[in-house]
């Protein structure tokens, strides 16, 4: 009989989102799927003409009233990698340094990939 080895695994799911607001520490996004607080994921967006991505953690998820199911999800940007070109944190900080505010919110969202536990 062969010996089984346990290997950690992550189940991912890609969701379409819309970025409502962005800051140096986090984002408010809208999605059609409820997300559990504490869920870890990766947010990919086009910000100021640059493709950016960063790891995120869901801090809150609120249902939005209306005919279609949608949720406003507050996420914080995680410092799992150094601040570097291509990270959303870098793009936001660069925009703040250059103009003093963030005038161009991300418009085209490439997608959000969330690492989900198997029971989600």
N, C-alpha and C positions, 0 to 999 in steps of 0.2 A: 504494500500500500504506500502511495506517495505522501509525502509530508506537505500539507497546505501552508502557505505563507500568507499572512494578512498584509494587504497593501492598502494604504489610504486611498480613497477615491472621492471625486467631487462630481456631483450631478449638476450640469449647467443647463440653463434655459435662456434663450435670447428673447427679449421683449422690445417692442417698439415703444419709445417714450417721446415725450416732448419736454424740453427744458423750459421751465417757467422763469427761474431766477438762478443766478450763480454768484458765488462770492469766493473769497480766498480759502474759506474753510468748508464749504459745502454747496449743495444745489437743492432746489425744489424741482422735482420732475413730476410729470403726469403720465400715468399708465392705466391700462384697462384691467390690470390684474392687481389684486391686493397682495402686498408683500409684508412678511413678518418682520417686526422690529428685531434688529440684530443680524438680519441676513447680510451676507458679504457678497459683493459683486464687483463688476468692472463696468464703468460708464465710458462709452466712446461717443464723441461728438465732434462736429466741425465748429471751431470757435475762432472768430476773426480770420477766417480763411485757412486755418490750420487744423489738420486731423489731430485730435487729442484723446487721451484715455487715462484713466486713473482708477485705482481700487477705491471702493466706497463701502459704507456701512449704512443700512437703513436705520434711521433714528425715530421716525414716526411715519404713519400711514393713515390718511384720513379719507373717508369716502366723500365724493363730491355729489351733491344732489343734481339730478337731471335724468333725462330719459335713457341715456346710455351709462352703463357702469364705468366709472372712472375713479381714480384715486390720486390724491396729491401725496407724494412721498418725499419726505425730507431725508437727505443723505449727507453724510459727512465724508470729506475726502480723506483717505487714509494715507499715511506716510510710510507705505511699504517699500517704496523705491525712492532714490534720491530725486530732488527737484531737478528736472532735465527737460530739454526741448522735447515736445511730444506729449508731455504730461499736461493735464488740464490745470493742475496747480501752477505750473510754469507759465502757461498762457494767461491765466488770470493775473498773476503777479506782474508779468510783463505789461499787460494792459493797464493795470493800476499805476505802475511806475511811469508809463508813457503819457497817460492822460489824466490821472487823478480819479477816474471813475471807470466803470465798465459800461460803455455806451452800447456795445453790440452784444446782445445775449446770443448764445448759440441758437441757430435757427434749424439747420439740417441735422437731424439726429441719426447717426448710423446705426445705433442699437445699444442696448444695455444687456450685458451678460451677467446673470446672477448665479453664484454658487449656492445651490439649494440642497438642503438635507433631503434624503430619499422620501420622507413622508410628506413633502410639500407638493 
